[in-house]
Amino acid sequence: MSQILNDFQTQFPDIWAAYTRLKTSCDQGGPLDPKTIELIKIGISVAMEHEGGLVAHISQAKKAGAQDAEINHAIVVATSLAGFPSTLKAFAAAKNG
């Protein structure tokens, strides 16, 4: 975890707790399994060019059972919305993660 995130959690524990509850509620609010949720979050991270989120969600997707081919497909699916440069950045991050 980054030092900035640690500092935020220390300085704003109530906000962090509320964010964590929101995230958990969203993740558990429907029928999708954890692997699918993480693959969706990979696509969102690609579209937002959020490298930190991408690396984190690739890690979580692998823990949830996603194979490299599934992770790569999630990245490719985002291409038409995020653009090719974003996709190439995401592949670089996935390769290093």
C-alpha positions as CSV (number, residue, x, y, z in Angstrom):
1,M,0.0,0.0,0.0
2,S,1.3,3.4,-0.9
3,Q,2.4,5.9,1.8
4,I,-0.1,8.4,0.5
5,L,-2.9,5.9,1.0
6,N,-1.6,5.1,4.5
7,D,-1.5,8.8,5.3
8,F,-5.1,9.3,4.0
9,Q,-6.4,6.4,6.1
10,T,-4.7,7.9,9.2
11,Q,-5.9,11.4,8.6
12,F,-9.4,10.5,7.5
13,P,-10.4,7.2,9.1
14,D,-14.2,7.9,8.9
15,I,-14.0,8.7,5.2
16,W,-11.9,5.6,4.5
17,A,-14.4,3.5,6.5
18,A,-17.3,4.9,4.5
19,Y,-15.4,4.3,1.2
20,T,-14.7,0.7,2.2
21,R,-18.3,0.1,3.1
22,L,-19.4,1.6,-0.3
23,K,-16.9,-0.6,-2.2
24,T,-18.0,-3.7,-0.3
25,S,-21.7,-2.9,-0.9
26,C,-21.2,-2.4,-4.6
27,D,-19.1,-5.6,-5.0
28,Q,-21.7,-7.7,-3.1
29,G,-24.8,-6.0,-4.5
30,G,-25.5,-8.4,-7.3
31,P,-24.9,-11.7,-8.8
32,L,-21.4,-11.2,-10.3
33,D,-18.6,-13.4,-8.9
34,P,-15.4,-11.8,-7.6
35,K,-13.4,-12.7,-10.7
36,T,-15.9,-11.0,-13.0
37,I,-16.0,-8.0,-10.8
38,E,-12.2,-7.6,-10.9
39,L,-12.2,-8.1,-14.7
40,I,-14.7,-5.2,-15.0
41,K,-12.5,-3.1,-12.7
42,I,-9.5,-3.8,-15.0
43,G,-11.5,-2.5,-17.9
44,I,-12.5,0.6,-16.0
45,S,-8.9,1.2,-14.9
46,V,-7.8,0.9,-18.6
47,A,-10.4,3.5,-19.6
48,M,-9.4,5.9,-16.8
49,E,-5.7,5.3,-17.4
50,H,-5.4,4.5,-13.7
51,E,-2.2,2.4,-13.6
52,G,-2.3,2.0,-9.8
53,G,-5.8,0.7,-10.0
54,L,-5.0,-1.5,-12.9
55,V,-2.1,-3.2,-11.1
56,A,-4.2,-3.7,-8.0
57,H,-7.2,-5.2,-9.9
58,I,-4.9,-7.4,-11.9
59,S,-3.6,-8.8,-8.7
60,Q,-7.1,-9.2,-7.2
61,A,-8.3,-10.8,-10.4
62,K,-5.5,-13.4,-10.2
63,K,-6.3,-14.1,-6.6
64,A,-10.0,-14.6,-7.7
65,G,-8.8,-17.2,-10.3
66,A,-8.5,-15.1,-13.4
67,Q,-6.0,-16.4,-16.0
68,D,-3.6,-14.2,-17.9
69,A,-5.7,-14.7,-21.1
70,E,-8.9,-13.4,-19.3
71,I,-7.0,-10.4,-17.9
72,N,-5.6,-9.6,-21.4
73,H,-9.1,-10.0,-22.9
74,A,-10.5,-7.5,-20.3
75,I,-7.8,-5.0,-21.4
76,V,-8.6,-5.6,-25.1
77,V,-12.3,-5.2,-24.5
78,A,-11.6,-1.7,-23.2
79,T,-9.8,-0.7,-26.4
80,S,-12.8,0.6,-28.3
81,L,-13.8,2.9,-25.4
82,A,-10.4,3.8,-24.0
83,G,-8.4,4.0,-27.2
84,F,-5.3,2.1,-28.4
85,P,-2.7,4.2,-26.4
86,S,-4.5,3.4,-23.1
87,T,-4.6,-0.3,-24.1
88,L,-0.9,-0.4,-24.8
89,K,-0.2,1.3,-21.4
90,A,-2.4,-1.3,-19.7
91,F,-0.6,-4.2,-21.4
92,A,2.7,-2.8,-20.2
93,A,1.4,-2.5,-16.6
94,A,0.0,-6.1,-16.8
95,K,3.2,-7.4,-18.1
96,N,5.1,-5.9,-15.2
97,G,2.5,-6.9,-12.7
